[in-house]
């Protein structure tokens, strides 16, 4: 919510703030549960006894006029206050704990504040190509979508393709090893069952 202001401290306070908000909201719901209200205003007349009943509200003739409200605007503002207060408390705690926390990485114009400060960026860099791509886009700001940096983009795509192939092969190797262990386990169980019989 206030990531643009808290910047590099966001990753440090985010989990604490979430638990604080969850706990405070649960406590608020337990101590002061949300209530509903229902009001009904009607004025009725009997023009003919045992035959007709006419109910009016204001200038309109209606059967029942009323209003049902679930929740309240005050409760909504209280929950917003809980969120903002939790952010400030968690941020102040982390600011006191780490007064000179350095900025994270380079500035990217493509990422939102939450992506920049919340996501783990060490897995995004492949052979420093992402950094080179950022520099290339910084040098050519008007042609970043047209093709100035296509060679770096192609190298980055090649790195990602190699990484995916490596992961697929590693997963296949794990699956083969598991199948081999499973077959050995089943054979041992069958041999033990045959020996005991």
Secondary structure, DSSP 8 states (H G I E B T S, - for coil): --HHHHGGGHHHHHHHHHHHHHHHHHHHHHHS---EEEEE--EEEEEETTTEEEEEETTEE-S--EEEEES-HHHHHHHHHHHHHHHHHHHHHHHHHSTT----S---SSS-HHHHHHS--TTT-STTHHHHHHHHHHHTGGGTTTTTTHHHHHHHHHHHHHHHHHHHHHHHHHHHHHHHHHHHHHHHHHHHHHHH-
